[in-house]
Amino acid sequence: MSLVVQGGPLLAGAVLSVVIARTIGPSGNGDFALLVTLTGIATMLASLGLTAGITYEVSRGRWSVGHAFRTSYLVGIGFGTVGALAGLVVFLVLQDSVFHGLETKLALVALVSVPPVLAYQFGDAILLARERYESYAALEISHSATLLLVGGALVFPFALTGAVVGLLAAALVGATTGAFLLGREARREPAGREQGSLVRALRFGLQSWGANLLQQVNYRFDVIILAGFASAAAVGLYSVALTMTAVAWILPQSLQTVLFPRAASLDESAMVGEITADESDAAVAKAVRHGVLLTLPAALLISALLLVAIPVLYGSKFHDSILLGFILLPGVLLLGIGKVLSSAIAGRGYPRYTLYIAAVSMPLTLGLYFLLIPLYEEWGAAIASSVSYAFSAVLSLIFFRRVTRIGLSEALIPSSEDVADYGGLL
């Protein structure tokens, strides 16, 4: 189910990207990538890390679904409005540089989606914490399918404006679907659960938020800085490479997503004596080994997408995206393992270590971006991003050892039993 959740947005984004590229060209693709980046950063800034805090509190049994639902939706609308206004200010300040050529009305439509997106993401966090994976997947599919169907259909008559309207429609459908699913889950929940605390969730979430805020330098600023030094067409070529290589994160990120609440739940069980600490460690180590195992199919899949999908779907104008993708691939694969390690660290109750990882890697990343992008444009962005991803993965491994004391061989070398798990899964 988590795999479906991770793959849905990527599939919708990739197909919509193809439609835009075929109807508007590389420049239109680059403009849409910039607007998606702007709304993504605004949403992340406005969340204050509450997604992680909600998942942590609900998964440890400290917050009831009904109370978390009502509180998080109200907070999501309020925080999201502030985030949308802040995003508009950034757009207006950078309209003559980074966002040159983009109309203000398009930015407004895109940014109006921030409050409902934040609300539905909080709903996602509650369903994940309760391990309601079917509902969790259904909520994400409702959002991705709306983006694809509405945005893709409106591109033909309205060009870039239609794709941006699709962003808003997807956000509204996601928030509505989340409210329905959470209301149903709240009615099923046994009476007597703790009402929980928004302050506690914020306290935990702010540490994860700080880490995510700094990591956006690694994940998002390459596109923004590139837009300041290169043409929209160069941004479009690079964004296609990013989209294709990001598929490699689907498998490890699916594992990361479910490991976080499970690690928190197991740690709570070990603290109250329901299981032993060794049993909790064994489950975490097994998850990390599966993260290592998943890099092989991910590498094969991305190579196939770069070599086959880009020429077929995007056309000859996007040939450079293939080479850009192979430059990004080593760092992307290593960061996939790093994401699983970071999830275990946060699940054990140490989100501050993920903040340290981001704080150490961010200066290196910025330095590489401003050194290489002005000289080599999209090629410099790809090299800098790949190095940054690999460095973050190494730091994650160091802090994982500090938190868990699990041996490197136990965590990183898959066993025959791990391989056999996939037979059991089938």
C-alpha positions as CSV (number, residue, x, y, z in Angstrom):
1,M,0.0,0.0,0.0
2,S,2.8,2.4,0.8
3,L,4.4,1.6,-2.6
4,V,1.1,2.7,-4.2
5,V,1.2,5.9,-2.2
6,Q,4.8,6.7,-3.1
7,G,4.3,5.8,-6.8
8,G,1.0,7.6,-7.3
9,P,2.3,11.2,-7.2
10,L,5.3,10.3,-9.3
11,L,3.2,8.6,-11.9
12,A,0.7,11.4,-12.1
13,G,3.5,14.0,-12.2
14,A,5.5,12.1,-14.9
15,V,2.4,11.6,-17.2
16,L,1.4,15.2,-16.7
17,S,5.0,16.3,-17.5
18,V,4.8,14.3,-20.7
19,V,1.5,15.9,-21.7
20,I,2.9,19.4,-20.9
21,A,6.2,18.7,-22.8
22,R,4.3,17.5,-25.8
23,T,1.9,20.4,-25.9
24,I,3.9,23.3,-24.7
25,G,7.6,22.1,-24.9
26,P,10.6,22.3,-22.5
27,S,9.8,25.9,-21.4
28,G,6.3,25.0,-20.3
29,N,7.6,22.0,-18.5
30,G,10.1,24.1,-16.7
31,D,7.5,26.7,-15.7
32,F,5.2,24.0,-14.3
33,A,8.2,22.5,-12.4
34,L,8.9,25.9,-10.8
35,L,5.3,26.4,-9.7
36,V,5.2,22.9,-8.2
37,T,8.5,23.6,-6.4
38,L,7.2,26.9,-5.0
39,T,4.0,25.3,-3.6
40,G,5.9,22.3,-2.3
41,I,8.3,24.6,-0.4
42,A,5.4,26.7,0.9
43,T,3.6,23.6,2.1
44,M,6.7,22.2,3.8
45,L,7.4,25.6,5.5
46,A,3.9,26.0,6.8
47,S,3.6,22.4,8.2
48,L,6.2,23.1,11.0
49,G,6.9,19.3,10.9
50,L,3.4,18.4,12.3
51,T,3.1,15.5,9.9
52,A,5.9,13.7,11.7
53,G,4.7,14.8,15.1
54,I,1.2,13.6,14.5
55,T,2.4,10.2,13.2
56,Y,4.7,9.8,16.3
57,E,2.0,10.7,18.9
58,V,-0.8,8.7,17.3
59,S,1.4,5.6,16.7
60,R,2.5,5.5,20.4
61,G,-1.2,5.7,21.5
62,R,-1.0,9.2,22.9
63,W,-3.5,10.9,20.7
64,S,-7.0,9.7,19.6
65,V,-7.9,9.7,15.9
66,G,-11.0,12.0,16.3
67,H,-9.1,14.6,18.3
68,A,-6.1,14.5,16.1
69,F,-8.3,14.8,13.0
70,R,-10.2,17.9,14.2
71,T,-7.1,19.6,15.5
72,S,-4.9,18.9,12.5
73,Y,-7.4,20.0,9.9
74,L,-8.0,23.3,11.6
75,V,-4.3,23.9,12.0
76,G,-3.7,22.8,8.4
77,I,-6.1,25.5,7.1
78,G,-4.6,28.2,9.3
79,F,-0.9,27.3,8.8
80,G,-1.5,26.7,5.1
81,T,-3.0,30.2,4.6
82,V,0.1,31.7,6.1
83,G,2.3,29.5,4.0
84,A,0.4,30.5,0.8
85,L,0.8,34.2,1.6
86,A,4.5,33.7,2.2
87,G,4.9,31.9,-1.1
88,L,3.2,34.7,-2.9
89,V,5.7,37.2,-1.4
90,V,8.6,35.1,-2.5
91,F,7.1,34.8,-6.0
92,L,6.7,38.6,-6.3
93,V,10.2,39.3,-5.1
94,L,11.7,36.8,-7.5
95,Q,9.3,37.4,-10.4
96,D,11.9,39.2,-12.5
97,S,14.6,36.6,-12.0
98,V,13.7,33.0,-11.0
99,F,10.1,33.2,-12.1
100,H,10.6,35.4,-15.1
101,G,7.8,34.9,-17.7
102,L,5.3,33.5,-15.2
103,E,2.0,35.3,-14.6
104,T,1.0,36.3,-11.0
105,K,-2.4,34.7,-11.5
106,L,-0.9,31.3,-12.1
107,A,1.1,31.6,-8.9
108,L,-2.0,32.6,-7.0
109,V,-4.0,29.5,-8.3
110,A,-1.1,27.2,-7.4
111,L,-0.6,28.7,-3.9
112,V,-4.3,28.5,-3.0
113,S,-3.8,24.7,-3.0
114,V,-1.4,24.9,0.0
115,P,-4.1,24.9,2.9
116,P,-6.0,21.9,1.6
117,V,-2.8,20.0,0.7
118,L,-1.6,20.6,4.3
119,A,-4.9,19.3,5.7
120,Y,-4.9,16.1,3.6
121,Q,-1.2,15.5,4.5
122,F,-2.1,15.6,8.2
123,G,-4.9,13.2,7.5
124,D,-2.4,10.9,5.7
125,A,-0.2,11.0,8.9
126,I,-3.1,9.9,11.1
127,L,-4.1,7.0,8.9
128,L,-0.4,5.9,8.6
129,A,0.0,6.0,12.4
130,R,-3.0,3.8,12.9
131,E,-1.6,1.4,10.2
132,R,-4.7,1.8,8.1
133,Y,-2.7,1.3,4.9
134,E,-5.7,0.8,2.6
135,S,-7.2,4.1,3.6
136,Y,-3.8,5.8,3.5
137,A,-3.4,4.6,-0.1
138,A,-6.9,5.6,-1.1
139,L,-6.4,9.1,0.2
140,E,-3.2,9.5,-1.8
141,I,-4.7,8.0,-5.0
142,S,-7.6,10.4,-4.8
143,H,-5.2,13.3,-4.9
144,S,-2.9,11.9,-7.6
145,A,-5.7,10.7,-9.9
146,T,-7.4,14.1,-9.7
147,L,-4.1,15.9,-10.6
148,L,-3.6,13.6,-13.6
149,L,-7.2,13.6,-14.9
150,V,-8.1,17.3,-14.3
151,G,-4.6,18.7,-15.0
152,G,-4.0,16.5,-18.0
153,A,-7.3,17.2,-19.6
154,L,-7.1,20.9,-19.1
155,V,-3.6,21.3,-20.6
156,F,-4.9,20.8,-24.1
157,P,-7.4,23.7,-24.1
158,F,-5.8,26.0,-21.5
159,A,-2.0,25.0,-21.7
160,L,-0.1,25.8,-18.5
161,T,-3.1,27.3,-16.8
162,G,-5.0,24.0,-17.1
163,A,-2.1,22.1,-15.4
164,V,-2.1,24.6,-12.5
165,V,-5.8,24.3,-12.0
166,G,-5.3,20.6,-11.7
167,L,-3.0,21.2,-8.7
168,L,-5.8,23.1,-6.9
169,A,-8.5,20.5,-7.8
170,A,-6.3,17.7,-6.6
171,A,-5.7,19.4,-3.2
172,L,-9.4,20.0,-2.7
173,V,-10.4,16.4,-3.5
174,G,-7.6,15.1,-1.2
175,A,-8.7,17.2,1.7
176,T,-12.4,16.1,1.2
177,T,-11.5,12.4,0.9
178,G,-9.3,12.7,4.0
179,A,-12.1,14.2,6.1
180,F,-14.4,11.3,5.1
181,L,-11.9,8.5,5.8
182,L,-10.8,10.1,9.1
183,G,-14.4,10.5,10.3
184,R,-15.0,6.9,9.6
185,E,-11.9,5.8,11.4
186,A,-12.8,8.0,14.4
187,R,-16.2,6.3,14.7
188,R,-14.5,2.9,14.8
189,E,-12.0,3.8,17.5
190,P,-12.6,2.5,21.0
191,A,-13.5,5.1,23.6
192,G,-11.1,6.1,26.3
193,R,-8.0,7.0,24.1
194,E,-6.0,10.0,25.1
195,Q,-7.0,13.3,23.6
196,G,-3.3,14.0,22.9
197,S,-1.5,17.3,22.7
198,L,-0.8,19.6,19.8
199,V,2.1,21.0,21.7
200,R,3.7,17.6,22.1
201,A,3.3,16.9,18.4
202,L,4.7,20.3,17.5
203,R,7.7,19.8,19.8
204,F,8.6,16.5,18.1
205,G,7.7,17.8,14.7
206,L,9.7,21.0,14.8
207,Q,12.9,19.0,15.0
208,S,11.9,17.0,11.9
209,W,10.7,20.2,10.3
210,G,14.1,21.8,10.8
211,A,15.7,18.8,9.1
212,N,13.2,18.9,6.2
213,L,13.7,22.6,5.9
214,L,17.4,22.3,5.5
215,Q,17.0,19.2,3.2
216,Q,15.0,21.3,0.8
217,V,18.3,22.8,-0.1
218,N,19.4,19.4,-1.3
219,Y,16.0,18.4,-2.9
220,R,14.5,21.6,-4.3
221,F,17.0,24.5,-4.5
222,D,18.8,23.0,-7.4
223,V,15.8,23.8,-9.6
224,I,15.4,27.3,-8.2
225,I,19.1,28.2,-8.5
226,L,19.3,26.7,-12.0
227,A,16.4,28.9,-13.0
228,G,18.3,31.9,-11.9
229,F,21.3,31.1,-14.1
230,A,19.9,29.2,-17.0
231,S,17.0,29.2,-19.5
232,A,13.6,27.7,-18.8
233,A,14.4,25.0,-21.4
234,A,17.5,23.9,-19.3
235,V,15.2,23.7,-16.2
236,G,12.8,21.6,-18.2
237,L,15.5,19.2,-19.3
238,Y,16.8,18.9,-15.7
239,S,13.4,18.5,-14.2
240,V,12.7,15.5,-16.4
241,A,15.9,13.8,-15.2
242,L,14.9,14.6,-11.6
243,T,11.4,13.1,-12.2
244,M,12.8,9.9,-13.7
245,T,15.5,9.3,-11.1
246,A,13.1,10.1,-8.3
247,V,11.3,6.8,-9.2
248,A,14.3,5.1,-7.5
249,W,13.0,6.4,-4.2
250,I,9.6,4.8,-4.5
251,L,10.7,1.4,-3.0
252,P,12.9,2.6,-0.2
253,Q,10.6,5.5,0.6
254,S,7.7,3.1,0.9
255,L,9.7,1.1,3.4
256,Q,10.8,4.3,5.2
257,T,7.2,5.5,5.5
258,V,5.9,2.4,7.3
259,L,9.1,2.0,9.3
260,F,8.8,5.3,11.1
261,P,5.5,4.6,13.0
262,R,6.4,0.9,13.4
263,A,9.8,1.7,14.9
264,A,8.0,4.2,17.3
265,S,5.4,1.5,18.2
266,L,8.1,-1.2,18.8
267,D,10.2,1.2,20.9
268,E,7.2,2.0,23.1
269,S,6.5,-1.7,23.5
270,A,10.1,-2.4,24.5
271,M,9.9,0.4,27.0
272,V,6.8,-1.0,28.7
273,G,8.2,-4.6,28.6
274,E,5.9,-6.1,26.0
275,I,8.9,-7.1,23.8
276,T,12.6,-7.1,24.4
277,A,15.0,-4.5,23.1
278,D,16.7,-7.1,21.0
279,E,13.4,-7.9,19.2
280,S,12.9,-4.2,18.5
281,D,16.5,-3.9,17.1
282,A,16.1,-7.0,15.0
283,A,13.0,-5.5,13.3
284,V,14.8,-2.2,12.6
285,A,17.9,-4.0,11.2
286,K,15.8,-6.1,8.9
287,A,14.1,-3.1,7.5
288,V,17.4,-1.4,6.7
289,R,18.7,-4.6,5.0
290,H,15.6,-4.5,2.8
291,G,16.4,-0.9,2.0
292,V,19.8,-2.1,0.7
293,L,18.2,-5.0,-1.2
294,L,15.8,-2.6,-3.0
295,T,18.6,-0.6,-4.6
296,L,19.2,-3.3,-7.2
297,P,15.7,-3.3,-8.8
298,A,15.6,0.5,-8.4
299,A,18.9,0.9,-10.4
300,L,17.6,-1.4,-13.2
301,L,14.3,0.3,-13.3
302,I,15.8,3.8,-13.6
303,S,18.3,2.8,-16.2
304,A,15.4,1.4,-18.3
305,L,13.4,4.6,-17.8
306,L,16.3,6.8,-18.8
307,L,17.2,4.8,-21.9
308,V,13.7,4.0,-23.2
309,A,11.0,6.1,-21.6
310,I,12.6,9.5,-22.2
311,P,13.2,9.1,-26.0
312,V,9.8,7.5,-26.5
313,L,7.7,9.8,-24.2
314,Y,9.5,13.1,-24.4
315,G,11.2,13.0,-27.8
316,S,14.6,13.9,-29.2
317,K,14.6,17.4,-27.6
318,F,15.1,15.8,-24.2
319,H,18.2,13.6,-25.1
320,D,20.4,15.5,-22.5
321,S,17.9,14.4,-19.8
322,I,19.2,10.8,-20.2
323,L,22.8,11.7,-19.4
324,L,21.7,14.0,-16.6
325,G,19.7,11.2,-15.1
326,F,22.8,8.8,-15.0
327,I,24.8,11.5,-13.2
328,L,22.1,11.8,-10.6
329,L,21.6,8.0,-10.2
330,P,24.5,7.0,-7.8
331,G,23.5,9.7,-5.3
332,V,19.8,8.9,-5.6
333,L,20.4,5.2,-4.8
334,L,22.6,5.9,-1.8
335,L,20.1,8.4,-0.4
336,G,17.4,5.8,-0.7
337,I,19.2,3.8,1.9
338,G,19.8,7.0,3.9
339,K,16.1,7.7,4.0
340,V,15.4,4.3,5.6
341,L,18.2,4.9,8.2
342,S,16.8,8.4,9.0
343,S,13.3,6.9,9.5
344,A,14.6,4.5,12.1
345,I,16.4,7.3,13.8
346,A,13.3,9.4,14.1
347,G,11.1,6.4,15.1
348,R,13.4,5.8,18.0
349,G,12.6,9.3,19.2
350,Y,15.7,11.2,18.0
351,P,14.5,13.6,15.3
352,R,17.2,16.0,16.4
353,Y,19.8,13.8,14.7
354,T,18.0,14.1,11.4
355,L,18.3,17.8,12.0
356,Y,22.1,17.5,12.5
357,I,22.4,15.5,9.3
358,A,20.7,18.2,7.3
359,A,22.6,21.0,9.1
360,V,25.9,19.5,8.2
361,S,25.1,18.6,4.6
362,M,23.4,21.9,3.7
363,P,26.5,24.1,3.5
364,L,28.2,21.6,1.3
365,T,25.2,21.4,-1.0
366,L,24.8,25.2,-1.3
367,G,28.5,25.6,-2.0
368,L,28.4,23.0,-4.7
369,Y,25.3,24.6,-6.3
370,F,26.7,28.1,-6.5
371,L,30.1,26.8,-7.6
372,L,28.9,24.4,-10.4
373,I,25.6,25.7,-11.6
374,P,26.9,29.1,-12.9
375,L,29.7,27.3,-14.8
376,Y,27.9,24.2,-16.1
377,E,24.2,25.0,-15.6
378,E,22.1,21.8,-15.6
379,W,25.2,19.6,-15.7
380,G,26.6,21.3,-12.6
381,A,23.2,20.9,-10.9
382,A,23.2,17.2,-11.5
383,I,26.8,16.7,-10.2
384,A,26.2,18.8,-7.1
385,S,22.9,17.0,-6.3
386,S,24.4,13.6,-6.6
387,V,27.3,14.4,-4.4
388,S,25.0,16.0,-1.8
389,Y,22.7,12.9,-1.8
390,A,25.6,10.5,-1.2
391,F,27.0,12.7,1.7
392,S,23.7,12.8,3.4
393,A,23.5,9.0,3.2
394,V,26.9,8.6,4.9
395,L,25.9,11.0,7.7
396,S,22.6,9.0,8.2
397,L,24.6,5.8,8.7
398,I,26.8,7.4,11.3
399,F,23.9,8.7,13.4
400,F,22.0,5.4,13.0
401,R,24.9,3.6,14.6
402,R,24.9,6.2,17.4
403,V,21.2,5.7,18.2
404,T,20.8,1.9,17.8
405,R,24.2,0.4,18.3
406,I,23.3,-2.1,15.6
407,G,26.3,-3.5,13.8
408,L,27.0,-2.4,10.3
409,S,27.0,-6.0,8.9
410,E,23.7,-6.7,10.7
411,A,22.1,-3.6,9.2
412,L,23.7,-3.5,5.7
413,I,24.3,-7.1,4.5
414,P,21.1,-8.8,3.4
415,S,20.7,-12.5,4.3
416,S,19.1,-15.4,2.4
417,E,16.1,-15.1,4.8
418,D,15.6,-11.4,3.7
419,V,15.5,-12.5,0.0
420,A,13.1,-15.3,0.9
421,D,10.7,-12.6,2.4
422,Y,9.8,-11.6,-1.1
423,G,8.6,-15.1,-1.9
424,G,6.4,-14.9,1.2
425,L,5.1,-11.5,0.1
426,L,4.1,-12.9,-3.3
